[in-house]
């Protein structure tokens, strides 16, 4: 059952001005994001679907899933998408101490740093030739469930993370939301600069596999491009 609206109200954004809710642009660009992967049953399908439309996105990955599925995580990088931190164990901040929460976030970041350092050292004569390690190391973070304590968010920002929330919530994970309603959640409100949340998870797969191709087709036909948050 939906409690939070699909479109984030402007007054909520003003309450947390240091969070990234959308990209301020007049260009026809959308920013698709995918939470909770990498997941064997769905992430590679997402990557192929994005590739079909020459679309880039940002994947907020769970550290534990990165460890369990390194080959799928590598596929995300190989396709040129951006990566964000989504904690190691998908923690709900309100239920954990700030110390434990930050440790969980940093554990995931160590995996990301190691992966990007390895990539940077091995890459030669490729599309990444002119990138420094710092370009790969942009620290994007999204709190699971969109919930964490103010002290946790403050410490995360002090660690130089950019906290990315959203402008549009698809509700793809909600089994009570039909495929058609999930699609309408996006197409009825997404506009230039919107950051849209999807999930590359098994739970969301029914809605996602219906909605994602239609969103890509709908906005592509209207002249939009799909960018990552790098």
C-alpha positions as CSV (number, residue, x, y, z in Angstrom):
1,X,0.0,0.0,0.0
2,X,1.4,3.4,-1.0
3,X,2.0,5.8,1.8
4,X,4.8,8.0,0.3
5,X,3.6,9.7,-2.9
6,X,5.2,8.6,-6.2
7,X,6.2,12.3,-6.8
8,X,8.3,13.7,-4.0
9,X,6.6,16.9,-2.8
10,X,8.6,20.1,-3.1
11,X,8.2,20.9,0.6
12,X,10.0,17.7,1.5
13,X,12.9,18.7,-0.7
14,X,13.2,22.0,1.0
15,X,13.4,20.3,4.4
16,X,16.5,18.5,3.3
17,X,18.3,20.8,0.9
18,X,21.6,19.0,1.1
19,X,20.2,15.9,-0.4
20,X,20.1,15.4,-4.1
21,X,16.4,15.0,-5.2
22,X,16.6,15.8,-8.9
23,X,19.0,17.4,-11.4
24,X,18.4,21.1,-12.2
25,X,18.3,21.1,-15.9
26,X,16.1,22.3,-18.8
27,X,17.5,19.5,-21.0
28,X,15.4,16.5,-21.8
29,X,17.3,14.1,-19.5
30,X,16.1,11.6,-17.0
31,X,18.2,9.8,-14.4
32,X,17.2,6.2,-13.8
33,X,18.4,4.5,-10.7
34,X,18.3,0.9,-9.5
35,X,18.5,-0.2,-5.9
36,X,19.3,-3.4,-4.2
37,X,21.4,-5.3,-6.8
38,X,23.3,-6.9,-8.2
39,X,20.8,-9.7,-8.5
40,X,21.3,-12.8,-10.8
41,X,17.6,-13.0,-11.8
42,X,17.2,-9.5,-13.0
43,X,20.2,-7.2,-13.2
44,X,21.6,-8.6,-16.5
45,X,18.2,-8.2,-18.0
46,X,18.1,-4.6,-16.9
47,X,21.5,-4.0,-18.4
48,X,20.5,-5.4,-21.8
49,X,17.3,-3.4,-21.8
50,X,19.1,-0.2,-21.0
51,X,21.6,-1.0,-23.8
52,X,18.8,-1.5,-26.3
53,X,17.9,2.2,-25.8
54,X,21.5,3.5,-25.4
55,X,20.5,4.5,-21.8
56,X,22.8,5.0,-18.9
57,X,21.8,4.6,-15.2
58,X,23.0,4.6,-11.7
59,X,23.0,1.4,-9.6
60,X,22.9,1.7,-5.8
61,X,24.4,-1.6,-4.8
62,X,24.3,-3.6,-1.6
63,X,27.8,-4.6,-0.5
64,X,26.8,-8.1,0.3
65,X,25.3,-8.6,-3.1
66,X,28.5,-7.2,-4.7
67,X,30.5,-9.9,-2.8
68,X,28.1,-12.7,-3.8
69,X,27.8,-11.7,-7.5
70,X,31.0,-10.0,-8.5
71,X,30.6,-11.0,-12.2
72,X,27.2,-9.2,-12.4
73,X,28.7,-6.2,-10.6
74,X,31.5,-6.1,-13.2
75,X,28.9,-6.2,-16.0
76,X,27.3,-3.0,-14.6
77,X,30.7,-1.3,-14.7
78,X,31.5,-2.7,-18.2
79,X,28.3,-1.2,-19.5
80,X,29.4,2.2,-18.4
81,X,26.9,2.8,-15.6
82,X,27.5,4.7,-12.4
83,X,27.6,2.9,-9.0
84,X,26.3,4.1,-5.6
85,X,26.5,2.8,-2.1
86,X,23.3,1.2,-0.6
87,X,24.9,-0.1,2.6
88,X,26.3,-3.6,3.0
89,X,23.3,-5.3,4.6
90,X,20.4,-3.0,3.5
91,X,20.1,-1.5,6.9
92,X,17.1,0.6,8.0
93,X,18.9,3.5,9.8
94,X,16.2,4.0,12.4
95,X,16.8,0.5,13.8
96,X,20.6,0.8,14.1
97,X,23.1,2.9,16.0
98,X,24.9,5.5,14.1
99,X,28.2,3.7,14.7
100,X,26.9,0.4,13.3
101,X,25.3,2.2,10.3
102,X,28.4,4.0,9.3
103,X,30.5,0.9,9.6
104,X,28.1,-0.9,7.3
105,X,28.2,1.9,4.7
106,X,32.0,2.1,4.8
107,X,32.3,-1.7,4.4
108,X,30.6,-1.4,1.1
109,X,32.7,1.6,0.1
110,X,35.9,-0.4,0.6
111,X,34.6,-2.9,-1.9
112,X,33.8,-0.1,-4.4
113,X,37.1,1.6,-3.9
114,X,39.0,-1.7,-4.4
115,X,37.1,-2.5,-7.5
116,X,37.6,1.0,-9.1
117,X,41.3,1.0,-8.2
118,X,41.7,-2.3,-9.9
119,X,39.8,-1.1,-12.9
120,X,41.8,2.1,-13.1
121,X,45.1,0.2,-13.0
122,X,44.1,-2.2,-15.7
123,X,42.4,0.1,-18.1
124,X,44.5,1.1,-21.1
125,X,43.5,2.6,-24.5
126,X,39.8,2.6,-23.7
127,X,36.9,4.9,-23.2
128,X,38.1,5.4,-19.6
129,X,41.6,6.5,-20.6
130,X,41.3,10.1,-19.4
131,X,39.6,9.3,-16.1
132,X,41.5,9.7,-12.9
133,X,40.7,7.4,-9.9
134,X,38.8,10.2,-8.3
135,X,36.3,10.2,-11.1
136,X,35.4,6.6,-10.3
137,X,35.5,7.3,-6.6
138,X,32.6,9.8,-6.5
139,X,30.8,8.7,-3.4
140,X,27.1,8.4,-4.0
141,X,24.9,7.1,-1.2
142,X,21.2,6.2,-1.0
143,X,19.7,5.1,2.4
144,X,17.7,1.9,2.1
145,X,14.0,2.6,2.6
146,X,14.9,6.3,2.3
147,X,15.2,6.3,6.1
148,X,18.0,7.1,8.4
149,X,18.7,9.3,11.5
150,X,19.8,12.9,11.1
151,X,23.0,12.1,12.9
152,X,23.7,9.3,10.4
153,X,23.0,11.5,7.5
154,X,25.3,14.2,8.9
155,X,28.2,11.8,9.4
156,X,27.7,10.4,5.9
157,X,28.0,13.8,4.4
158,X,31.1,14.6,6.6
159,X,32.6,11.5,4.9
160,X,32.1,13.2,1.5
161,X,29.2,11.2,0.3
162,X,26.6,12.8,-1.9
163,X,23.2,11.6,-0.6
164,X,20.9,10.8,-3.5
165,X,17.2,10.5,-2.9
166,X,14.6,10.8,-5.7
167,X,12.1,12.8,-7.5
168,X,9.9,9.9,-8.7
169,X,9.3,6.6,-6.9
170,X,8.0,3.9,-9.2
171,X,6.7,1.5,-6.5
172,X,7.9,-1.4,-8.6
173,X,8.6,-3.5,-5.5
174,X,5.1,-3.2,-4.1
175,X,3.1,-6.3,-5.0
176,X,-0.2,-4.5,-4.5
177,X,0.7,-2.1,-7.3
178,X,-0.2,-3.3,-10.8
179,X,2.1,-3.1,-13.8
180,X,-0.1,-0.4,-15.3
181,X,-0.2,1.7,-12.1
182,X,3.6,1.3,-11.7
183,X,4.0,2.7,-15.2
184,X,1.7,5.6,-14.5
185,X,3.6,6.4,-11.4
186,X,6.5,7.3,-13.6
187,X,5.0,8.7,-16.9
188,X,2.5,10.9,-15.2
189,X,5.1,12.9,-13.2
190,X,8.7,12.4,-14.5
191,X,10.1,15.4,-16.3
192,X,13.4,17.0,-17.2
193,X,16.0,16.2,-14.5
194,X,13.9,13.7,-12.6
195,X,15.7,11.0,-10.6
196,X,13.6,7.9,-10.8
197,X,13.8,4.9,-8.5
198,X,13.5,1.3,-9.7
199,X,14.8,-1.9,-8.1
200,X,16.8,-4.7,-9.8
201,X,15.5,-7.2,-7.3
202,X,13.4,-10.4,-7.5
203,X,10.6,-8.7,-5.6
204,X,10.3,-5.9,-8.1
205,X,10.9,-8.0,-11.2
206,X,7.2,-8.5,-12.3
207,X,6.6,-4.7,-12.4
208,X,10.0,-3.8,-13.6
209,X,10.1,-6.1,-16.6
210,X,6.8,-4.6,-17.7
211,X,7.5,-0.9,-16.9
212,X,11.2,-0.3,-17.8
213,X,11.0,-1.0,-21.6
214,X,7.8,1.1,-21.7
215,X,9.4,4.0,-19.8
216,X,12.5,3.9,-22.1
217,X,10.3,3.8,-25.2
218,X,7.9,6.5,-24.0
219,X,10.5,9.1,-23.1
220,X,12.8,8.2,-26.0
221,X,10.0,9.0,-28.4
222,X,9.7,12.4,-26.8
223,X,13.4,13.2,-27.3
224,X,14.7,12.3,-23.8
225,X,18.0,10.8,-23.0
226,X,18.9,8.7,-20.0
227,X,22.0,9.7,-18.0
228,X,23.9,8.4,-15.0
229,X,24.7,10.4,-12.0
230,X,28.4,10.3,-12.4
